[in-house]
C-alpha cells in the first residue's frame, strides 16, 4: 500500500505536497513495534499527526532511517524529517499520511 505524505491545515487544504510516497509494508514488523507513531499509519485510510506529535514522528523517522537498508524508505524518512523541520513552528497544521 502506497502512502502519500502531505501538510494540511485545519480545513484539510493542502499546504505542501513534497511528493513523498512510500510503502508502509516495507517497514518490517519487528521494526514497527519499536515506533511510537509510525506504527499507527493506516495503509487503507488517512492518518493525521498534529504539531504536538511532530517531535515523536521525527524520532520514529530517524529510527527507521538508521535501521533499514531500503534506500527508498531511507529517502522518504529523510524527506519527512525535513518536512517536519520546515513546518514545526506553524500553527493549525497537520502532517497527513494518505493511505490507498
Secondary structure by P-SEA (a helix, b strand, c coil): cbbbbbbbccccccccccbbbbbcccccaaaaaaccccccccccbbbbbcccaaaaaaaaaaaaaaccccaaaaaaaaaaaaaaaacccccccccccccc
